[in-house]
């Protein structure tokens, strides 16, 4: 089968391979329908390795080279021994988290913090391929009203939902979303579905226009940091209770507390490349909180239910569709000149 394999930094190759992970007990095999290109995939391509392992991963036994792709949907074509509740022909997506099930985090239900945790598509072969094998505990059934493409978007939407939960998002309040890339856009549409008013702060005119076309209020961060934060406060009646940073940009993080009101909360979703400078005194004096959000915990089924109920329209995230043969060129483009693209979906098998 064809698969997009990560070999090294700036070295991804479309290759003919067989599935390396045996269909052992507790595993399933899925024919991939659709797979999104994630920022994590692009980071591995541009500056990796980060999460890709150069030695066998404890839970999968795999190491680089590895097939990328963890945002996907497909149809079950085989199941390993001991798999219950998943049958051949089932349409599924996947919670991409490998987990040990025995560490203190797993026992507490916070498997995203597993001591041995890793992601499908980084520590085991992923879904930028015709087929994939992964643990049955990762399976997320797709309701009939959730399309294959929407199924491939459950994972980034779950990241957004988890971040909003971490911030204690409440219907009727305003959330400021910093950055309108793929996760920022996902956060905005999930927040709106939850009944929040959304203000997007985005410097790129093209992405800001995308946000406005989707009906979101926007702010262009211009001038000195004080000008930027004052603009946000003026648009949020003195500051938002909740700010979600989806950029990881150190300059943005340093400004985020001043966008909140007294008692406000800043949720960090983007991963900073450099340590940010934040005035801790401005946190203490106004009892502001900073919380981090990592991935998701049992959130993909919740997103699927929101889509099935008509509360969440994920198709707005999709800005381009390509076939697997075009994926290597897309990796290069998205890391050098992404333009205003949000989510690029890959179809591994031509229709």
C-alpha positions in Angstrom: 0.0 0.0 0.0 1.0 3.7 -0.4 2.0 5.6 2.8 3.6 8.9 3.6 6.6 8.1 5.7 8.7 10.4 8.0 12.4 9.5 7.7 14.0 12.7 9.0 13.6 16.4 9.2 12.4 17.7 5.8 12.3 14.1 4.6 8.9 12.6 4.0 8.5 10.0 1.3 5.5 8.4 -0.4 6.5 4.7 -0.3 5.1 1.3 -1.0 4.9 -0.5 2.4 3.1 -3.2 4.4 1.5 -2.6 7.8 4.3 -3.1 10.3 2.2 -3.3 13.4 0.9 -6.9 13.8 -2.9 -7.3 14.2 -2.4 -8.6 17.7 -4.9 -8.8 20.6 -6.8 -5.6 21.2 -5.9 -4.0 17.9 -8.1 -3.1 14.9 -7.3 -2.5 11.2 -9.1 0.4 9.4 -9.2 1.4 5.7 -8.7 5.1 5.8 -11.3 7.4 4.3 -9.9 10.8 5.1 -6.9 12.2 7.1 -6.1 15.7 8.1 -2.6 17.3 8.0 -1.9 18.5 11.5 0.4 21.2 12.8 2.2 18.4 14.8 2.9 16.6 11.5 4.3 19.8 10.0 6.5 20.4 13.0 8.0 17.0 12.7 8.7 17.7 9.0 10.1 21.2 9.4 12.1 20.9 12.7 11.7 17.4 14.0 12.1 14.9 15.4 10.0 16.0 18.4 7.6 13.2 19.2 8.8 10.7 16.6 11.0 8.1 18.3 14.5 7.0 17.2 14.2 3.9 19.3 11.3 1.4 19.7 8.3 3.0 21.5 7.4 1.0 24.6 3.7 0.4 23.7 3.9 -0.1 19.9 7.4 -1.3 19.4 7.7 1.1 16.4 10.3 3.8 15.6 11.2 6.0 12.7 10.7 5.8 9.8 7.0 6.1 10.6 3.8 6.8 8.7 2.4 10.2 9.7 -1.3 11.1 10.3 -3.5 11.0 13.4 -6.6 13.0 12.4 -8.6 10.4 10.4 -11.7 8.4 9.8 -12.3 5.1 8.0 -14.0 1.7 8.0 -13.0 -1.3 10.1 -11.7 -4.2 8.0 -10.2 -6.5 10.6 -10.1 -6.9 14.4 -7.6 -8.7 16.7 -8.4 -11.2 19.4 -10.3 -9.9 22.4 -11.8 -6.9 20.7 -15.4 -6.3 21.7 -17.9 -3.7 20.6 -16.1 -3.0 17.3 -17.1 -4.9 14.2 -16.0 -5.2 10.6 -17.7 -2.5 8.5 -18.0 0.0 11.3 -17.3 3.6 10.5 -14.9 5.1 13.0 -12.5 7.9 13.9 -9.8 7.6 16.5 -8.7 9.1 19.8 -5.1 9.1 18.9 -3.6 8.6 22.4 -1.7 5.4 23.1 -1.8 4.8 26.9 -0.5 2.3 29.3 -3.7 2.0 31.4 -1.8 1.5 34.6 0.1 4.7 35.6 -1.5 7.1 38.1 -2.7 9.4 35.3 -4.4 6.5 33.4 -6.0 5.2 36.6 -7.3 8.7 37.3 -8.9 8.9 33.8 -6.5 11.5 32.5 -4.9 9.3 29.9 -3.6 12.4 28.0 -1.0 12.6 30.8 0.0 9.0 30.6 3.6 8.4 31.7 4.2 6.3 28.5 1.8 8.3 26.3 2.3 8.9 22.6 0.2 9.6 19.5 -0.8 7.4 16.6 1.1 8.7 13.6 4.1 9.7 15.7 4.9 6.6 17.8 3.1 4.2 15.6 2.2 4.2 11.9 -0.5 6.7 11.1 -3.3 7.3 8.7 -1.6 9.1 5.8 -1.8 5.6 4.2 -4.5 3.3 2.7 -4.8 1.3 6.0 -3.8 1.7 9.6 -3.7 -0.5 12.7 -4.2 0.9 16.2 -5.6 -0.1 19.7 -9.3 -0.8 19.8 -9.5 1.5 22.9 -8.8 4.4 20.5 -11.9 3.7 18.4 -14.6 6.4 18.3 -17.7 5.2 16.5 -19.1 7.6 13.9 -22.9 8.3 14.0 -24.6 8.1 10.6 -25.0 11.9 10.5 -21.3 12.4 10.8 -19.5 12.3 7.4 -16.1 10.7 6.8 -14.6 14.2 6.4 -16.2 15.4 9.6 -14.9 12.3 11.3 -11.4 13.3 10.4 -12.0 16.6 12.1 -13.0 15.2 15.5 -9.5 15.2 16.8 -8.7 18.9 16.3 -12.2 19.8 17.4 -11.7 17.7 20.6 -8.5 19.7 21.3 -10.6 22.8 21.1 -13.3 21.4 23.4 -10.8 20.3 26.0 -9.2 23.7 26.0 -12.6 25.4 26.6 -13.4 23.0 29.3 -10.0 23.7 31.0 -10.9 27.4 30.9 -14.4 26.8 32.4 -16.1 28.2 29.4 -19.7 29.2 30.1 -22.5 29.9 27.6 -23.2 33.6 27.3 -19.7 34.8 28.0 -17.2 36.1 25.6 -14.0 34.2 24.7 -11.1 35.8 22.9 -9.4 33.4 20.6 -5.8 34.3 19.8 -4.9 33.1 16.3 -7.1 31.7 13.6 -5.0 28.8 12.4 -6.5 25.3 12.4 -6.8 25.0 16.2 -7.9 28.6 16.6 -10.6 28.1 14.1 -11.7 24.9 15.7 -11.8 26.7 19.1 -13.9 29.5 17.7 -16.5 27.2 16.1 -16.7 24.9 19.1 -17.1 27.9 21.4 -19.9 29.3 19.3 -21.6 25.9 19.4 -21.4 26.0 23.2 -23.2 29.4 23.3 -20.2 31.7 23.7 -19.6 35.0 21.9 -16.3 34.8 20.1 -13.7 37.5 19.3 -10.8 36.4 17.1 -7.5 38.2 17.3 -5.5 37.4 14.1 -2.7 39.5 12.4 -3.0 37.8 9.0 -5.5 39.6 6.8 -6.4 36.4 4.9 -7.2 34.3 8.0 -8.9 37.3 9.6 -11.1 37.4 6.5 -11.9 33.7 6.9 -13.0 34.3 10.5 -15.2 37.2 9.4 -16.7 35.1 6.6 -17.7 32.6 9.3 -19.5 35.3 11.2 -16.9 35.9 14.0 -16.0 39.3 15.3 -12.3 40.1 14.8 -9.5 42.3 15.9 -6.3 43.0 14.0 -3.4 43.2 16.6 -1.6 46.4 15.5 0.8 48.8 17.2 2.5 48.4 20.5 1.5 45.7 23.0 -0.5 48.3 25.0 -2.4 49.2 21.9 -3.2 45.6 21.2 -4.5 44.8 24.7 -6.4 48.1 24.9 -8.2 47.2 21.7 -9.2 43.8 23.0 -10.4 45.3 26.3 -12.5 47.9 24.5 -14.2 45.2 22.5 -14.9 43.0 25.6 -16.3 45.5 28.1 -13.0 45.9 30.0 -11.5 42.5 29.3 -12.7 39.0 28.7 -13.2 36.4 31.4 -11.6 33.8 29.1 -8.7 34.0 26.6 -7.5 31.0 24.6 -4.1 31.3 23.1 -3.7 29.0 20.0 -0.5 30.6 18.7 2.3 29.7 21.1 3.9 33.0 20.1 5.8 34.4 23.0 4.9 38.0 22.2 1.2 37.1 22.2 1.5 35.1 25.4 3.0 38.1 27.2 0.0 40.2 26.2 -2.7 37.7 27.0 -3.2 38.5 30.7 -3.9 42.1 29.9 -6.7 41.0 27.7 -8.6 39.6 30.6 -10.7 41.2 33.3 -10.0 40.7 37.0 -10.3 37.0 37.8 -9.8 36.1 34.1 -8.4 32.9 32.8 -5.8 32.3 30.0 -5.7 28.9 28.4 -2.5 27.9 26.7 -3.0 25.5 23.7 -0.3 26.6 21.4 3.2 25.3 22.2 5.7 28.1 22.7 9.1 27.6 20.9 10.8 30.0 23.4 10.0 30.8 27.1 7.6 33.6 27.3 7.9 36.6 29.6 4.8 37.1 31.7 4.4 39.7 34.4 3.5 37.5 37.4 2.6 40.5 39.5 -0.2 41.4 37.0 -1.5 37.9 37.6 -1.4 38.0 41.4 -2.8 41.5 41.7 -5.8 40.8 39.6 -6.2 37.0 40.5 -5.8 36.0 36.9 -5.1 32.3 36.1 -3.1 30.6 33.5 -3.9 27.0 32.7 -2.4 24.6 30.1 -4.4 22.3 27.9 -3.0 19.1 26.4 -4.9 17.2 23.8 -8.2 15.8 25.0 -9.7 13.3 27.4 -12.8 11.4 26.2 -13.8 14.4 24.1 -14.1 13.0 20.6 -17.4 11.2 21.3 -18.7 14.5 22.6 -17.7 16.3 19.4 -19.3 13.6 17.3 -22.5 14.0 19.2 -22.5 17.8 18.7 -22.1 17.3 15.0 -24.7 14.6 14.8 -27.2 16.9 16.6 -26.5 19.7 14.2 -25.0 22.0 16.9 -21.6 22.0 15.3 -20.7 22.5 11.6 -17.1 21.4 11.1 -16.9 21.7 7.3 -15.9 25.3 7.5 -12.5 24.2 8.7 -11.8 22.4 5.4 -10.0 24.7 2.9 -8.3 22.1 0.6 -8.5 18.5 -0.3 -5.7 16.5 -1.9 -4.9 12.9 -2.8 -2.1 11.0 -1.0 0.3 11.5 -4.0 0.1 15.2 -3.5 0.8 15.1 0.2 4.6 15.5 0.1 4.2 18.8 -1.8 1.5 19.9 0.6 3.9 19.4 3.6 6.5 21.6 1.9 3.9 24.3 1.0 2.2 24.3 4.4 5.6 24.8 6.2 6.8 27.5 3.9 3.8 29.4 2.4 0.6 28.2 4.0 -1.4 31.2 3.1 -4.8 31.3 4.8 -5.4 27.6 4.7 -7.0 26.0 7.8 -7.4 22.3 7.4 -6.1 20.3 4.4 -7.6 16.8 4.1 -5.9 13.9 2.4 -7.8 11.1 0.6 -5.5 8.1 0.7 -7.4 6.1 -1.9 -8.7 7.8 -5.1 -12.5 7.8 -5.3 
